[in-house]
Structures are given as C-alpha cells and as structure tokens.
C-alpha cells in the first residue's frame, strides 16, 4: 500500500508525535523501553546474531483511526506474516506519553530492511522504527519530507518529494 497524500502539515504533526511517543517491547513478563536516537542494548543482548531490529504495527493504517475489530484483524494478519518470515519477534507497543493513544505492535529481529519495509507498506504504516546493531534507532517515514520540516538526524524519509504529489 502507498501512503495517501496527507499534505505537509498533517505529516509533520504525525512525525512529531512519533518522535515524542514511547515505545516498549515485552520479553517474558517484563517490558523494556526503546528510543529513537538510542541503541537497543537489551535486544542486542537477547538476539546477538540478529543484526537488525524493527518495530511495526498493523493498527490504524495511514495513521487514520480504525475500528478496534478491524485493527485486531489486521494485527492477526501481520502476526501470521511475521510467523511466515521465520524471524523471531516479540510483542511491543507505541503510545503517547500521556497514554491518550496506544497501539499494539511487534518488534522483529533479523529481517532485511527491504522485507521489513514491504510488510510496513502492506499494512499501510506511515511510520516504523529500525535499528541496526550498534547504531541508534531510526524513525522510518513512508512519505516525502514536508517542506519546512526541521531536520531530525534520526528520521529516514522513504519517498521522494515527487511521490507526494
């Protein structure tokens, strides 16, 4: 799926919300933080041979709120697709700092970035998180960078400006 044409202001607002969001993943009964701009040392310790880590969701495609039933069905389909990859993955979530918004997600280990991005696009996700072992986490946005958006060193814009038209 491709991103709809949101226009510059909504994309910029959504990216700012993603940058401010809190991200967590679960191992056994413990929840662990992930941060854009920081490494993921606990994941690297648990999965030393993975090389890459990505956090994605199937909820609310294109960052447009959907009914919970639709979101849960999409999440089940993503879960099945992750199982089919053979890569290890764990439950995760993203939320607003005040918990006014929370979205179940998955953190997957060892997928090539192209396969990860393909899953993200299949489920209409505007934003995902990505780590390479030893490197800070990055926010990957499946849209063109809006004019006037202040550059952030930890954001990857995956579309050329011409694609946004």
C-alpha positions as CSV (number, residue, x, y, z in Angstrom):
1,X,0.0,0.0,0.0
2,X,1.2,3.5,-0.6
3,X,0.7,6.5,1.6
4,X,-2.2,8.8,0.9
5,X,-1.4,12.4,0.2
6,X,-1.7,13.8,3.7
7,X,-0.4,17.3,2.9
8,X,2.6,18.9,4.6
9,X,1.0,19.9,8.0
10,X,-0.5,16.5,8.9
11,X,2.7,14.6,8.1
12,X,4.8,17.0,10.1
13,X,2.4,16.8,13.0
14,X,2.4,13.0,12.9
15,X,6.2,12.7,12.7
16,X,6.5,15.0,15.7
17,X,4.0,12.7,17.6
18,X,6.0,9.6,16.6
19,X,9.2,11.3,17.8
20,X,7.6,12.1,21.1
21,X,5.9,8.7,21.5
22,X,7.0,6.0,23.9
23,X,7.9,2.5,22.6
24,X,8.1,-0.7,24.6
25,X,8.7,-4.4,23.9
26,X,7.9,-7.4,26.1
27,X,10.2,-10.3,27.0
28,X,8.7,-12.9,29.4
29,X,6.7,-10.7,31.7
30,X,9.0,-7.6,31.6
31,X,8.5,-4.5,29.4
32,X,11.6,-2.7,28.0
33,X,11.9,0.8,26.5
34,X,13.0,1.6,23.0
35,X,14.0,5.1,22.0
36,X,14.5,6.8,18.7
37,X,18.1,8.0,18.6
38,X,19.4,5.4,21.1
39,X,20.7,1.9,20.6
40,X,18.7,-1.1,21.7
41,X,21.2,-2.9,24.0
42,X,18.7,-5.3,25.6
43,X,17.5,-6.6,22.2
44,X,21.2,-6.8,21.1
45,X,22.0,-8.9,24.2
46,X,19.0,-11.2,23.7
47,X,19.5,-11.6,19.9
48,X,23.2,-11.1,19.3
49,X,23.2,-12.5,15.8
50,X,20.1,-10.6,14.6
51,X,21.9,-7.6,13.2
52,X,18.6,-5.6,12.8
53,X,15.5,-4.9,14.8
54,X,12.3,-3.2,13.6
55,X,9.1,-2.2,15.3
56,X,5.9,-2.1,13.3
57,X,2.2,-2.3,13.7
58,X,-0.8,-3.1,11.6
59,X,-3.1,-0.8,13.5
60,X,-4.6,2.4,12.1
61,X,-3.2,2.2,8.5
62,X,-2.0,5.6,7.2
63,X,-2.4,6.9,10.8
64,X,-6.2,7.1,10.4
65,X,-8.1,5.6,13.3
66,X,-9.9,2.4,12.6
67,X,-12.4,0.4,14.5
68,X,-10.8,-1.9,17.1
69,X,-12.2,-5.0,15.4
70,X,-10.5,-4.0,12.1
71,X,-7.3,-3.2,13.9
72,X,-7.3,-6.6,15.6
73,X,-7.9,-8.5,12.4
74,X,-5.0,-6.6,10.7
75,X,-2.8,-7.4,13.7
76,X,-3.6,-11.1,13.4
77,X,-2.7,-11.0,9.7
78,X,0.6,-9.2,10.5
79,X,1.3,-11.8,13.2
80,X,0.8,-14.6,10.6
81,X,3.1,-12.8,8.1
82,X,5.8,-12.4,10.8
83,X,5.5,-16.1,11.7
84,X,5.9,-16.9,8.0
85,X,9.2,-15.0,7.9
86,X,10.8,-17.4,10.4
87,X,12.3,-14.4,12.1
88,X,12.0,-14.1,15.9
89,X,9.5,-11.3,17.1
90,X,8.1,-10.1,20.3
91,X,5.0,-8.1,21.4
92,X,5.5,-4.4,21.6
93,X,3.5,-1.2,21.7
94,X,3.7,2.5,20.9
95,X,1.9,5.1,23.0
96,X,1.6,8.8,23.6
97,X,3.5,9.9,26.7
98,X,0.1,10.6,28.4
99,X,-1.3,7.2,27.2
100,X,-4.1,9.0,25.3
101,X,-3.1,6.8,22.4
102,X,-1.7,3.3,22.4
103,X,-1.1,1.0,19.5
104,X,-0.1,-2.7,19.8
105,X,3.0,-3.5,17.7
106,X,5.7,-6.1,17.1
107,X,9.4,-5.9,17.3
108,X,11.0,-8.3,14.8
109,X,14.7,-9.3,14.7
110,X,16.9,-10.1,11.7
111,X,14.7,-9.1,8.7
112,X,16.4,-7.3,5.9
113,X,15.2,-3.7,5.7
114,X,13.6,-4.2,2.3
115,X,11.4,-7.1,3.7
116,X,10.6,-5.0,6.8
117,X,9.5,-2.0,4.7
118,X,7.4,-4.3,2.4
119,X,5.5,-5.5,5.5
120,X,5.1,-2.0,6.7
121,X,3.7,-0.9,3.4
122,X,1.4,-4.0,3.1
123,X,-0.2,-2.8,6.4
124,X,-0.3,0.9,5.4
125,X,2.1,2.1,8.1
126,X,3.3,5.7,7.8
127,X,6.0,5.2,10.5
128,X,8.1,2.4,11.8
129,X,11.3,2.1,13.9
130,X,14.5,0.5,12.8
131,X,17.8,-0.4,14.5
132,X,21.0,-1.9,13.2
133,X,23.2,-3.5,15.8
134,X,25.4,-0.9,17.5
135,X,23.5,2.0,15.9
136,X,20.9,4.4,17.2
137,X,17.2,3.7,16.4
138,X,15.7,5.5,13.4
139,X,12.2,6.6,12.6
140,X,11.3,5.5,9.1
141,X,8.5,7.6,7.5
142,X,6.9,6.3,4.3
143,X,6.3,9.7,2.9
144,X,8.2,12.6,1.5
145,X,9.7,15.1,3.9
146,X,7.4,18.1,4.1
147,X,8.8,21.5,3.1
148,X,10.0,23.4,6.1
149,X,10.2,20.4,8.4
150,X,13.1,20.8,10.8
151,X,15.6,18.1,10.0
152,X,16.0,15.3,12.6
153,X,19.1,13.3,12.3
154,X,17.1,10.1,13.3
155,X,14.4,10.3,10.7
156,X,14.5,8.5,7.3
157,X,12.1,9.8,4.7
158,X,11.4,6.9,2.3
159,X,9.7,8.7,-0.5
160,X,10.9,11.4,-2.9
161,X,9.0,14.7,-2.9
162,X,7.6,14.0,-6.3
163,X,5.9,10.9,-4.9
164,X,3.8,13.0,-2.5
165,X,2.1,14.8,-5.4
